[in-house]
Amino acid sequence: MAHLPERLPENAPGRYYVDATCIDCEQCRAMAPEIFTRDPDTGLSFVQRQPATDDERALVEEILAGCAVGSIGDDGA
């Protein structure tokens, strides 16, 4: 499970985020490249924009549930 205090600063403001435990497996970026991207300097993924539709939110929830190390979080806001 992702930890809010470890939320990466690159994440777009909003409820979904990637924390510092990301292992750069690429799964989130492969499944939703319009939502997730990679910081080339750190090698970590982050949320480049928050999901805007119900379908996008459902996709992000699916990705969150399947994250290999649990580094994608939802702060509920």
Gaussian input, Z-matrix of N, CA and C with variables (Angstrom, degrees):
# hf/3-21g

backbone

0 1
 N
 C     1     B1
 C     2     B2     1     A1
 N     3     B3     2     A2     1     D1
 C     4     B4     3     A3     2     D2
 C     5     B5     4     A4     3     D3
 N     6     B6     5     A5     4     D4
 C     7     B7     6     A6     5     D5
 C     8     B8     7     A7     6     D6
 N     9     B9     8     A8     7     D7
 C    10    B10     9     A9     8     D8
 C    11    B11    10    A10     9     D9
 N    12    B12    11    A11    10    D10
 C    13    B13    12    A12    11    D11
 C    14    B14    13    A13    12    D12
 N    15    B15    14    A14    13    D13
 C    16    B16    15    A15    14    D14
 C    17    B17    16    A16    15    D15
 N    18    B18    17    A17    16    D16
 C    19    B19    18    A18    17    D17
 C    20    B20    19    A19    18    D18
 N    21    B21    20    A20    19    D19
 C    22    B22    21    A21    20    D20
 C    23    B23    22    A22    21    D21
 N    24    B24    23    A23    22    D22
 C    25    B25    24    A24    23    D23
 C    26    B26    25    A25    24    D24
 N    27    B27    26    A26    25    D25
 C    28    B28    27    A27    26    D26
 C    29    B29    28    A28    27    D27
 N    30    B30    29    A29    28    D28
 C    31    B31    30    A30    29    D29
 C    32    B32    31    A31    30    D30
 N    33    B33    32    A32    31    D31
 C    34    B34    33    A33    32    D32
 C    35    B35    34    A34    33    D33
 N    36    B36    35    A35    34    D34
 C    37    B37    36    A36    35    D35
 C    38    B38    37    A37    36    D36
 N    39    B39    38    A38    37    D37
 C    40    B40    39    A39    38    D38
 C    41    B41    40    A40    39    D39
 N    42    B42    41    A41    40    D40
 C    43    B43    42    A42    41    D41
 C    44    B44    43    A43    42    D42
 N    45    B45    44    A44    43    D43
 C    46    B46    45    A45    44    D44
 C    47    B47    46    A46    45    D45
 N    48    B48    47    A47    46    D46
 C    49    B49    48    A48    47    D47
 C    50    B50    49    A49    48    D48
 N    51    B51    50    A50    49    D49
 C    52    B52    51    A51    50    D50
 C    53    B53    52    A52    51    D51
 N    54    B54    53    A53    52    D52
 C    55    B55    54    A54    53    D53
 C    56    B56    55    A55    54    D54
 N    57    B57    56    A56    55    D55
 C    58    B58    57    A57    56    D56
 C    59    B59    58    A58    57    D57
 N    60    B60    59    A59    58    D58
 C    61    B61    60    A60    59    D59
 C    62    B62    61    A61    60    D60
 N    63    B63    62    A62    61    D61
 C    64    B64    63    A63    62    D62
 C    65    B65    64    A64    63    D63
 N    66    B66    65    A65    64    D64
 C    67    B67    66    A66    65    D65
 C    68    B68    67    A67    66    D66
 N    69    B69    68    A68    67    D67
 C    70    B70    69    A69    68    D68
 C    71    B71    70    A70    69    D69
 N    72    B72    71    A71    70    D70
 C    73    B73    72    A72    71    D71
 C    74    B74    73    A73    72    D72
 N    75    B75    74    A74    73    D73
 C    76    B76    75    A75    74    D74
 C    77    B77    76    A76    75    D75
 N    78    B78    77    A77    76    D76
 C    79    B79    78    A78    77    D77
 C    80    B80    79    A79    78    D78
 N    81    B81    80    A80    79    D79
 C    82    B82    81    A81    80    D80
 C    83    B83    82    A82    81    D81
 N    84    B84    83    A83    82    D82
 C    85    B85    84    A84    83    D83
 C    86    B86    85    A85    84    D84
 N    87    B87    86    A86    85    D85
 C    88    B88    87    A87    86    D86
 C    89    B89    88    A88    87    D87
 N    90    B90    89    A89    88    D88
 C    91    B91    90    A90    89    D89
 C    92    B92    91    A91    90    D90
 N    93    B93    92    A92    91    D91
 C    94    B94    93    A93    92    D92
 C    95    B95    94    A94    93    D93
 N    96    B96    95    A95    94    D94
 C    97    B97    96    A96    95    D95
 C    98    B98    97    A97    96    D96
 N    99    B99    98    A98    97    D97
 C   100   B100    99    A99    98    D98
 C   101   B101   100   A100    99    D99
 N   102   B102   101   A101   100   D100
 C   103   B103   102   A102   101   D101
 C   104   B104   103   A103   102   D102
 N   105   B105   104   A104   103   D103
 C   106   B106   105   A105   104   D104
 C   107   B107   106   A106   105   D105
 N   108   B108   107   A107   106   D106
 C   109   B109   108   A108   107   D107
 C   110   B110   109   A109   108   D108
 N   111   B111   110   A110   109   D109
 C   112   B112   111   A111   110   D110
 C   113   B113   112   A112   111   D111
 N   114   B114   113   A113   112   D112
 C   115   B115   114   A114   113   D113
 C   116   B116   115   A115   114   D114
 N   117   B117   116   A116   115   D115
 C   118   B118   117   A117   116   D116
 C   119   B119   118   A118   117   D117
 N   120   B120   119   A119   118   D118
 C   121   B121   120   A120   119   D119
 C   122   B122   121   A121   120   D120
 N   123   B123   122   A122   121   D121
 C   124   B124   123   A123   122   D122
 C   125   B125   124   A124   123   D123
 N   126   B126   125   A125   124   D124
 C   127   B127   126   A126   125   D125
 C   128   B128   127   A127   126   D126
 N   129   B129   128   A128   127   D127
 C   130   B130   129   A129   128   D128
 C   131   B131   130   A130   129   D129
 N   132   B132   131   A131   130   D130
 C   133   B133   132   A132   131   D131
 C   134   B134   133   A133   132   D132
 N   135   B135   134   A134   133   D133
 C   136   B136   135   A135   134   D134
 C   137   B137   136   A136   135   D135
 N   138   B138   137   A137   136   D136
 C   139   B139   138   A138   137   D137
 C   140   B140   139   A139   138   D138
 N   141   B141   140   A140   139   D139
 C   142   B142   141   A141   140   D140
 C   143   B143   142   A142   141   D141
 N   144   B144   143   A143   142   D142
 C   145   B145   144   A144   143   D143
 C   146   B146   145   A145   144   D144
 N   147   B147   146   A146   145   D145
 C   148   B148   147   A147   146   D146
 C   149   B149   148   A148   147   D147
 N   150   B150   149   A149   148   D148
 C   151   B151   150   A150   149   D149
 C   152   B152   151   A151   150   D150
 N   153   B153   152   A152   151   D151
 C   154   B154   153   A153   152   D152
 C   155   B155   154   A154   153   D153
 N   156   B156   155   A155   154   D154
 C   157   B157   156   A156   155   D155
 C   158   B158   157   A157   156   D156
 N   159   B159   158   A158   157   D157
 C   160   B160   159   A159   158   D158
 C   161   B161   160   A160   159   D159
 N   162   B162   161   A161   160   D160
 C   163   B163   162   A162   161   D161
 C   164   B164   163   A163   162   D162
 N   165   B165   164   A164   163   D163
 C   166   B166   165   A165   164   D164
 C   167   B167   166   A166   165   D165
 N   168   B168   167   A167   166   D166
 C   169   B169   168   A168   167   D167
 C   170   B170   169   A169   168   D168
 N   171   B171   170   A170   169   D169
 C   172   B172   171   A171   170   D170
 C   173   B173   172   A172   171   D171
 N   174   B174   173   A173   172   D172
 C   175   B175   174   A174   173   D173
 C   176   B176   175   A175   174   D174
 N   177   B177   176   A176   175   D175
 C   178   B178   177   A177   176   D176
 C   179   B179   178   A178   177   D177
 N   180   B180   179   A179   178   D178
 C   181   B181   180   A180   179   D179
 C   182   B182   181   A181   180   D180
 N   183   B183   182   A182   181   D181
 C   184   B184   183   A183   182   D182
 C   185   B185   184   A184   183   D183
 N   186   B186   185   A185   184   D184
 C   187   B187   186   A186   185   D185
 C   188   B188   187   A187   186   D186
 N   189   B189   188   A188   187   D187
 C   190   B190   189   A189   188   D188
 C   191   B191   190   A190   189   D189
 N   192   B192   191   A191   190   D190
 C   193   B193   192   A192   191   D191
 C   194   B194   193   A193   192   D192
 N   195   B195   194   A194   193   D193
 C   196   B196   195   A195   194   D194
 C   197   B197   196   A196   195   D195
 N   198   B198   197   A197   196   D196
 C   199   B199   198   A198   197   D197
 C   200   B200   199   A199   198   D198
 N   201   B201   200   A200   199   D199
 C   202   B202   201   A201   200   D200
 C   203   B203   202   A202   201   D201
 N   204   B204   203   A203   202   D202
 C   205   B205   204   A204   203   D203
 C   206   B206   205   A205   204   D204
 N   207   B207   206   A206   205   D205
 C   208   B208   207   A207   206   D206
 C   209   B209   208   A208   207   D207
 N   210   B210   209   A209   208   D208
 C   211   B211   210   A210   209   D209
 C   212   B212   211   A211   210   D210
 N   213   B213   212   A212   211   D211
 C   214   B214   213   A213   212   D212
 C   215   B215   214   A214   213   D213
 N   216   B216   215   A215   214   D214
 C   217   B217   216   A216   215   D215
 C   218   B218   217   A217   216   D216
 N   219   B219   218   A218   217   D217
 C   220   B220   219   A219   218   D218
 C   221   B221   220   A220   219   D219
 N   222   B222   221   A221   220   D220
 C   223   B223   222   A222   221   D221
 C   224   B224   223   A223   222   D222
 N   225   B225   224   A224   223   D223
 C   226   B226   225   A225   224   D224
 C   227   B227   226   A226   225   D225
 N   228   B228   227   A227   226   D226
 C   229   B229   228   A228   227   D227
 C   230   B230   229   A229   228   D228

   B1=1.4343
   B2=1.5240
   B3=1.3194
   B4=1.4629
   B5=1.5289
   B6=1.3189
   B7=1.4612
   B8=1.5248
   B9=1.3201
   B10=1.4571
   B11=1.5310
   B12=1.3319
   B13=1.4661
   B14=1.5428
   B15=1.3351
   B16=1.4634
   B17=1.5267
   B18=1.3430
   B19=1.4664
   B20=1.5282
   B21=1.3294
   B22=1.4553
   B23=1.5325
   B24=1.3204
   B25=1.4637
   B26=1.5313
   B27=1.3216
   B28=1.4616
   B29=1.5325
   B30=1.3260
   B31=1.4591
   B32=1.5198
   B33=1.3287
   B34=1.4604
   B35=1.5258
   B36=1.3131
   B37=1.4712
   B38=1.5316
   B39=1.3163
   B40=1.4529
   B41=1.5056
   B42=1.3140
   B43=1.4645
   B44=1.5176
   B45=1.3220
   B46=1.4716
   B47=1.5255
   B48=1.3165
   B49=1.4679
   B50=1.5242
   B51=1.3299
   B52=1.4625
   B53=1.5206
   B54=1.3367
   B55=1.4606
   B56=1.5293
   B57=1.3081
   B58=1.4639
   B59=1.5219
   B60=1.3257
   B61=1.4639
   B62=1.5273
   B63=1.3298
   B64=1.4688
   B65=1.5375
   B66=1.3403
   B67=1.4716
   B68=1.5293
   B69=1.3210
   B70=1.4695
   B71=1.5298
   B72=1.3320
   B73=1.4705
   B74=1.5240
   B75=1.3085
   B76=1.4611
   B77=1.5326
   B78=1.3110
   B79=1.4566
   B80=1.5303
   B81=1.3172
   B82=1.4709
   B83=1.5231
   B84=1.3295
   B85=1.4603
   B86=1.5169
   B87=1.3144
   B88=1.4617
   B89=1.5239
   B90=1.3284
   B91=1.4620
   B92=1.5311
   B93=1.3163
   B94=1.4689
   B95=1.5332
   B96=1.3384
   B97=1.4638
   B98=1.5313
   B99=1.3190
   B100=1.4591
   B101=1.5298
   B102=1.3230
   B103=1.4693
   B104=1.5326
   B105=1.3213
   B106=1.4666
   B107=1.5251
   B108=1.3081
   B109=1.4571
   B110=1.5258
   B111=1.3051
   B112=1.4725
   B113=1.5150
   B114=1.3126
   B115=1.4578
   B116=1.5225
   B117=1.3360
   B118=1.4613
   B119=1.5258
   B120=1.3216
   B121=1.4585
   B122=1.5330
   B123=1.3298
   B124=1.4625
   B125=1.5235
   B126=1.3375
   B127=1.4581
   B128=1.5186
   B129=1.3256
   B130=1.4521
   B131=1.5242
   B132=1.3166
   B133=1.4584
   B134=1.5231
   B135=1.3342
   B136=1.4555
   B137=1.5192
   B138=1.3165
   B139=1.4612
   B140=1.5182
   B141=1.3496
   B142=1.4619
   B143=1.5272
   B144=1.3437
   B145=1.4634
   B146=1.5180
   B147=1.2909
   B148=1.4602
   B149=1.5300
   B150=1.3267
   B151=1.4664
   B152=1.5301
   B153=1.3350
   B154=1.4620
   B155=1.5261
   B156=1.3215
   B157=1.4587
   B158=1.5297
   B159=1.3206
   B160=1.4730
   B161=1.5242
   B162=1.3302
   B163=1.4671
   B164=1.5194
   B165=1.3254
   B166=1.4660
   B167=1.5266
   B168=1.3264
   B169=1.4699
   B170=1.5216
   B171=1.3247
   B172=1.4699
   B173=1.5267
   B174=1.3269
   B175=1.4632
   B176=1.5275
   B177=1.3176
   B178=1.4652
   B179=1.5278
   B180=1.3199
   B181=1.4711
   B182=1.5328
   B183=1.3293
   B184=1.4674
   B185=1.5290
   B186=1.3081
   B187=1.4665
   B188=1.5257
   B189=1.3172
   B190=1.4683
   B191=1.5264
   B192=1.3166
   B193=1.4744
   B194=1.5217
   B195=1.3337
   B196=1.4561
   B197=1.5172
   B198=1.3324
   B199=1.4585
   B200=1.5363
   B201=1.3122
   B202=1.4761
   B203=1.5257
   B204=1.3203
   B205=1.4702
   B206=1.5246
   B207=1.3239
   B208=1.4538
   B209=1.5199
   B210=1.3195
   B211=1.4558
   B212=1.5263
   B213=1.3147
   B214=1.4537
   B215=1.5277
   B216=1.3234
   B217=1.4451
   B218=1.5060
   B219=1.3227
   B220=1.4552
   B221=1.5134
   B222=1.3376
   B223=1.4508
   B224=1.5181
   B225=1.3438
   B226=1.4526
   B227=1.5073
   B228=1.3113
   B229=1.4715
   B230=1.5063
   A1=109.69
   A2=115.87
   A3=121.20
   A4=110.65
   A5=115.11
   A6=121.37
   A7=109.35
   A8=115.97
   A9=121.57
   A10=113.40
   A11=119.75
   A12=118.74
   A13=113.60
   A14=116.76
   A15=121.14
   A16=112.38
   A17=116.62
   A18=121.89
   A19=109.16
   A20=116.19
   A21=120.39
   A22=110.21
   A23=117.93
   A24=120.77
   A25=113.32
   A26=117.61
   A27=121.11
   A28=113.08
   A29=117.78
   A30=120.93
   A31=111.56
   A32=115.71
   A33=120.77
   A34=108.56
   A35=117.74
   A36=119.64
   A37=110.54
   A38=116.07
   A39=120.99
   A40=111.69
   A41=115.43
   A42=120.49
   A43=114.87
   A44=119.23
   A45=121.24
   A46=110.60
   A47=114.65
   A48=119.73
   A49=110.19
   A50=114.91
   A51=123.31
   A52=106.19
   A53=115.77
   A54=118.37
   A55=110.97
   A56=115.93
   A57=122.52
   A58=114.38
   A59=119.16
   A60=120.61
   A61=112.76
   A62=117.65
   A63=122.43
   A64=109.82
   A65=115.36
   A66=120.45
   A67=111.84
   A68=117.18
   A69=122.53
   A70=112.42
   A71=115.95
   A72=119.11
   A73=112.53
   A74=117.17
   A75=124.85
   A76=114.43
   A77=118.92
   A78=121.30
   A79=111.94
   A80=117.99
   A81=120.42
   A82=110.94
   A83=117.04
   A84=120.39
   A85=111.66
   A86=116.97
   A87=120.46
   A88=111.27
   A89=116.37
   A90=120.48
   A91=113.36
   A92=117.66
   A93=121.16
   A94=110.50
   A95=116.61
   A96=119.35
   A97=113.88
   A98=117.35
   A99=119.78
   A100=112.00
   A101=116.57
   A102=121.92
   A103=111.51
   A104=116.41
   A105=121.77
   A106=110.89
   A107=115.96
   A108=121.80
   A109=108.43
   A110=116.21
   A111=121.95
   A112=110.23
   A113=116.00
   A114=121.06
   A115=107.16
   A116=118.75
   A117=120.17
   A118=113.30
   A119=117.33
   A120=120.26
   A121=112.37
   A122=116.48
   A123=119.92
   A124=112.60
   A125=116.60
   A126=120.54
   A127=113.28
   A128=117.42
   A129=121.38
   A130=110.74
   A131=115.38
   A132=120.69
   A133=109.43
   A134=115.28
   A135=120.99
   A136=109.25
   A137=116.11
   A138=122.12
   A139=107.28
   A140=115.55
   A141=118.71
   A142=112.14
   A143=116.51
   A144=121.36
   A145=108.34
   A146=115.46
   A147=121.07
   A148=109.93
   A149=117.76
   A150=120.19
   A151=110.12
   A152=115.51
   A153=120.26
   A154=113.79
   A155=116.82
   A156=119.78
   A157=109.39
   A158=115.50
   A159=119.62
   A160=110.62
   A161=117.26
   A162=120.39
   A163=111.45
   A164=117.05
   A165=119.96
   A166=110.99
   A167=116.95
   A168=119.59
   A169=110.71
   A170=117.23
   A171=120.46
   A172=110.29
   A173=117.46
   A174=120.84
   A175=110.51
   A176=117.34
   A177=120.37
   A178=110.39
   A179=117.76
   A180=120.63
   A181=110.62
   A182=117.25
   A183=121.18
   A184=110.45
   A185=116.20
   A186=120.82
   A187=110.18
   A188=116.51
   A189=121.57
   A190=110.14
   A191=117.02
   A192=121.17
   A193=112.11
   A194=117.06
   A195=120.39
   A196=114.89
   A197=117.83
   A198=120.89
   A199=109.78
   A200=116.22
   A201=122.02
   A202=113.57
   A203=117.27
   A204=120.44
   A205=112.93
   A206=117.03
   A207=120.31
   A208=113.48
   A209=117.38
   A210=119.47
   A211=113.63
   A212=118.22
   A213=122.06
   A214=107.82
   A215=115.81
   A216=119.89
   A217=113.45
   A218=114.65
   A219=124.38
   A220=105.75
   A221=116.47
   A222=118.71
   A223=113.35
   A224=116.34
   A225=121.25
   A226=115.24
   A227=117.85
   A228=120.21
   A229=112.16
   D1=134.34
   D2=-179.07
   D3=-66.84
   D4=152.43
   D5=-178.82
   D6=-116.36
   D7=120.18
   D8=-177.66
   D9=-54.33
   D10=-39.56
   D11=178.49
   D12=-63.69
   D13=-18.56
   D14=179.01
   D15=-99.46
   D16=9.84
   D17=179.09
   D18=-56.18
   D19=131.07
   D20=179.89
   D21=-72.46
   D22=139.14
   D23=-177.48
   D24=-66.86
   D25=-19.03
   D26=-179.39
   D27=-72.16
   D28=-17.91
   D29=-178.50
   D30=-60.04
   D31=140.44
   D32=173.54
   D33=-64.48
   D34=144.90
   D35=177.32
   D36=-57.55
   D37=140.87
   D38=179.27
   D39=141.17
   D40=-174.19
   D41=-170.20
   D42=-73.45
   D43=-32.22
   D44=-176.54
   D45=-94.80
   D46=144.30
   D47=-178.51
   D48=-156.82
   D49=164.92
   D50=171.43
   D51=-114.85
   D52=139.27
   D53=179.12
   D54=-105.15
   D55=-179.19
   D56=-173.51
   D57=-70.15
   D58=-2.44
   D59=178.43
   D60=-85.62
   D61=-0.20
   D62=179.15
   D63=-53.39
   D64=137.80
   D65=179.00
   D66=-111.70
   D67=13.28
   D68=177.13
   D69=58.58
   D70=43.49
   D71=-179.81
   D72=-76.76
   D73=-16.84
   D74=175.19
   D75=81.73
   D76=-3.80
   D77=-176.47
   D78=-57.70
   D79=-48.97
   D80=-177.49
   D81=-63.07
   D82=-41.19
   D83=-179.53
   D84=-68.38
   D85=-34.50
   D86=178.71
   D87=-69.35
   D88=-37.13
   D89=-177.13
   D90=-82.90
   D91=-30.04
   D92=-177.67
   D93=-146.19
   D94=69.86
   D95=-176.73
   D96=-65.64
   D97=-17.58
   D98=176.90
   D99=-80.25
   D100=-15.92
   D101=-179.94
   D102=-103.12
   D103=-44.38
   D104=-176.23
   D105=-108.81
   D106=144.52
   D107=173.78
   D108=-142.37
   D109=179.56
   D110=-175.28
   D111=-119.60
   D112=135.95
   D113=173.16
   D114=-83.22
   D115=114.91
   D116=-176.57
   D117=-66.30
   D118=-22.55
   D119=-179.74
   D120=-77.47
   D121=-40.02
   D122=-177.82
   D123=-97.94
   D124=-22.03
   D125=-176.26
   D126=77.61
   D127=13.82
   D128=-178.15
   D129=-108.28
   D130=146.99
   D131=175.68
   D132=-78.35
   D133=158.46
   D134=172.95
   D135=-154.44
   D136=165.02
   D137=178.61
   D138=-82.19
   D139=111.65
   D140=-179.21
   D141=-83.26
   D142=-25.11
   D143=171.45
   D144=-154.68
   D145=145.38
   D146=-179.77
   D147=-73.19
   D148=148.67
   D149=177.94
   D150=-62.30
   D151=141.55
   D152=-174.24
   D153=-110.11
   D154=-15.49
   D155=-177.19
   D156=-124.09
   D157=166.25
   D158=176.86
   D159=-60.55
   D160=-39.89
   D161=179.14
   D162=-64.07
   D163=-41.64
   D164=177.84
   D165=-65.67
   D166=-41.36
   D167=177.97
   D168=-63.00
   D169=-40.96
   D170=178.23
   D171=-63.08
   D172=-39.80
   D173=178.63
   D174=-65.03
   D175=-44.35
   D176=179.18
   D177=-63.45
   D178=-39.63
   D179=176.89
   D180=-62.06
   D181=-39.54
   D182=177.33
   D183=-64.10
   D184=-43.58
   D185=179.00
   D186=-64.86
   D187=-43.52
   D188=178.07
   D189=-56.94
   D190=-46.57
   D191=-178.30
   D192=-65.37
   D193=-28.70
   D194=-176.70
   D195=-99.54
   D196=2.46
   D197=-178.99
   D198=-60.43
   D199=124.81
   D200=-173.82
   D201=-57.83
   D202=-34.05
   D203=-177.51
   D204=-116.93
   D205=5.13
   D206=177.10
   D207=68.96
   D208=34.41
   D209=-176.45
   D210=-92.02
   D211=0.55
   D212=176.87
   D213=-101.16
   D214=128.94
   D215=-175.83
   D216=-124.94
   D217=166.38
   D218=176.54
   D219=-133.47
   D220=111.96
   D221=-178.36
   D222=-83.33
   D223=0.50
   D224=174.65
   D225=79.19
   D226=-2.51
   D227=-177.98
   D228=-76.00

